[in-house]
Amino acid sequence: MGDLPGSFPVSVRVRTKHAEKTRVGLWGQSTMLKAVWDVTNGIRADLSQEVSRQVCE
């Protein structure tokens, strides 16, 4: 093997970089999903308040 002792093979380094990118991507996705979920729930809460207000009248 041409690797120096203690140095990672290139494939391992690339894989680690890819894993980090994937982790950040997943984190970003979950954050976006949470934001969308919060907005959706907010709208739903507003709508249900409107409906209950109309029903009470």
C-alpha positions in Angstrom: 0.0 0.0 0.0 1.3 3.5 -0.8 -0.4 5.1 2.1 1.8 6.7 4.8 1.3 5.2 8.3 -1.4 7.0 10.1 -2.9 8.6 7.0 -6.4 7.7 5.9 -6.9 6.2 2.5 -8.5 8.6 0.1 -11.7 6.6 -0.1 -12.3 6.9 3.6 -11.7 10.6 3.5 -14.1 11.1 0.7 -16.7 8.9 2.4 -16.4 11.0 5.6 -16.8 14.2 3.6 -19.9 12.7 1.9 -21.3 11.6 5.3 -20.9 15.1 6.7 -22.6 16.6 3.7 -25.5 14.1 4.0 -25.8 14.9 7.7 -26.0 18.6 7.0 -28.5 17.9 4.2 -30.7 15.8 6.4 -30.5 18.4 9.2 -31.5 21.1 6.7 -34.4 19.1 5.4 -35.7 18.3 8.9 -35.4 22.0 9.8 -37.4 23.0 6.7 -40.0 20.3 7.3 -40.4 21.5 10.9 -40.9 25.1 9.6 -43.5 24.0 7.1 -45.1 21.8 9.7 -45.3 24.7 12.2 -46.8 27.0 9.5 -49.3 24.3 8.5 -50.3 23.8 12.1 -50.5 27.5 12.7 -52.9 27.9 9.7 -54.9 24.9 10.8 -55.2 26.4 14.3 -56.3 29.7 12.9 -58.9 28.0 10.7 -60.3 25.9 13.5 -60.6 29.0 15.6 -62.5 30.7 12.8 -64.8 27.7 12.3 -65.5 27.4 16.0 -66.2 31.2 16.1 -68.7 30.9 13.2 -70.3 27.9 14.8 -70.8 29.8 18.1 -72.5 32.7 16.3 
